[in-house]
Amino acid sequence: MAFTVRRRSVHRLLMLLGLVLFFRIFISFTSPASSSEKAASREVKQRNVLDLVTRSGKTFDVQRHKFLQVRMGRDEREDLFSDIVRNGVADFWERFQRPYIMGTETSHIDAQHVYTAIDSLLSLNGWVAALCPTLTRPFGQNKYEDAYDDLVRENHLYFIGIVIHSADHFLVDQLAVIVQMAKRLGPTNLFVSMLDYDSTDSTETLTDLCEAVLTLLGIPFRIRRVPSMTEDPSAAYYPVEEAYMRNLALEPLHELHQKRSIKFFRVVWLKGFTCPNDILETIKVSVLNEAAMVCGMDWAKHNDFFIFSDRWRTRDIEGDQFRQSKSSSKPDAGPPRDRAGAARYAEHLPFQVFCCESGTHVVDPAQSYYQGIMYRSGEDYQNVTSGEPIRDRGADAPCLDSCQAWFCRDLWVSKAKEGMREEEAADGVVERRLRKRQIDMTERDVETVKREVGVDDDEKREARRQVADVDADANVGSDYDAMPESDFPEDDFPPIRLSIPNSVFRPARILVNPRCVTTYADVSHAQLALDLFGPERDNDVSDSGLSKYVLEDWEGAPESFVCQEQRQTGGRKAPKTQRRLEFSIHDALERGL
Ligand SMILES: *[C@@H]1O[C@H](CO)[C@@H](O)[C@H](O)[C@H]1NC(C)=O
């Protein structure tokens, strides 16, 4: 295994090696082979220290059900430190552990060791997570220890998904966040699914560490490593890979549902780094709004400031791309462009969007995965490596964008379908309404609608152009996946086709919670928090009501959106193009998507 040596990371890795060594011993101790060893481990398991911090009514008993803690596709290749680690483990085991474990009279000492180890593990704070309680947040979120007690009392099951693609530098803090969540929500109320997609850095060692920690804490998990879909990473088509990785990470969710009828309450996708309280709050926003998806906001360092950094997948409720704003920019130049979103963003309140991902996000599986929605992507991309010719794609061909964008559109269509089914069942209102509308659309109406929509779009486009002219942030820096901001050519705009307006359908509830900050390497969290929320004021804490969580008015989907697509292979950084594409829920329903 090649260790990727990053700044300041060498001593961290050495420290981790020590930890891994230490935990491996405990693993070998908690899964012993001989019968006398079993006696010792039984005692540890019987007394399950974690019961101290968990609640009763366990669905997941990891001691009884071995399939709840599984490692798949472990990389068994020898690496530079294999010998050292192996010898160290064997030595420690033979001299310090085995003699005591073999003697039943001293087994309580071993149990004590495990208690102590678990205790110190539960205070695992990571390097960044330790700072979280000191960061400013609006409404005094961090000041109330009991702010999430109601959530905790409900004793729901949460599925935590992590996809790791050579991003070892987040993993220890992500593990710390999981441990902190386990402490609050109960270790057996979580299921952790980690998918390592062909990482070439020290992810392998760190997933060993995760395995050890999760095993000791009795948290169910599946840690799985899979090889890359293509031999040559530059011949890959990223949206396909993205969908593949996420669906694989979701496999345990579907298996537990199909085979054991276990349903999860929420799925939390951990990305980058997010503070545990911010995640709990986002779960709360999700619950109170019955939202299909609630995202945080991604901030990355760029030169000396922080910029919003998920413009590939995020679209405001008008279908427009977010601005690449600085964290310190005025609220009216903040990331969301639509008026309602911007106004709520300025007040740090959750706002509705057409689509988001933005780092850590919370998905309601009942409105998505359990409805049969999977991650997917476009298929008629061009494989430039194999020399495929450029395919002619119509102006209204499906958008070849990220799998998250497909997921969002699927959420909208699925919600509309659900709404129609329910209303049809009630009294056939929607169907009648739709049929009536179609009949009412005379030639004259067609012209009127065409004109109205056309004018509206021209205005929007003009507004957009003006924004681009004055928006100093717009073209600064680059976030990883998004293409540079640019206007699309006029004639690329598809002709307006007539359809049933999206506003007649039940809206999907997709929200961004701007208080849930997701960050990446090198971000000064204290500074970012100050930029975004200012110093915490005393009067902030007075608002403990629902107003800071609940959105009252829900918009329908936009009739068109900025489609930023990757039409060819070439990995994550393959060139992208942009057009504005119509989005008709009615058409999608007709086509049976
Ligand atoms: C593209 O073609 C190359 C060469 O034939 C192949 O190795 C690769 O897997 C293909 N990529 C995709 C995404 O199918």
PDBQT file of the ligand as one rigid body, heavy atoms in Angstrom, charges set to zero:
ROOT
HETATM    1  C1  LIG A 601     -14.333   3.034 -22.504  1.00  0.00    +0.000 C 
HETATM    2  O1  LIG A 601     -13.538   2.263 -23.352  1.00  0.00    +0.000 OA
HETATM    3  C2  LIG A 601     -12.360   1.737 -22.761  1.00  0.00    +0.000 C 
HETATM    4  C3  LIG A 601     -11.523   1.071 -23.892  1.00  0.00    +0.000 C 
HETATM    5  O2  LIG A 601     -12.330   0.217 -24.656  1.00  0.00    +0.000 OA
HETATM    6  C4  LIG A 601     -12.752   0.762 -21.683  1.00  0.00    +0.000 C 
HETATM    7  O3  LIG A 601     -11.614   0.212 -21.068  1.00  0.00    +0.000 OA
HETATM    8  C5  LIG A 601     -13.574   1.511 -20.657  1.00  0.00    +0.000 C 
HETATM    9  O4  LIG A 601     -14.033   0.620 -19.661  1.00  0.00    +0.000 OA
HETATM   10  C6  LIG A 601     -14.768   2.203 -21.301  1.00  0.00    +0.000 C 
HETATM   11  N1  LIG A 601     -15.385   3.082 -20.323  1.00  0.00    +0.000 N 
HETATM   12  C7  LIG A 601     -16.657   2.952 -19.939  1.00  0.00    +0.000 C 
HETATM   13  C8  LIG A 601     -17.145   3.915 -18.931  1.00  0.00    +0.000 C 
HETATM   14  O5  LIG A 601     -17.383   2.092 -20.357  1.00  0.00    +0.000 OA
ENDROOT
TORSDOF 0
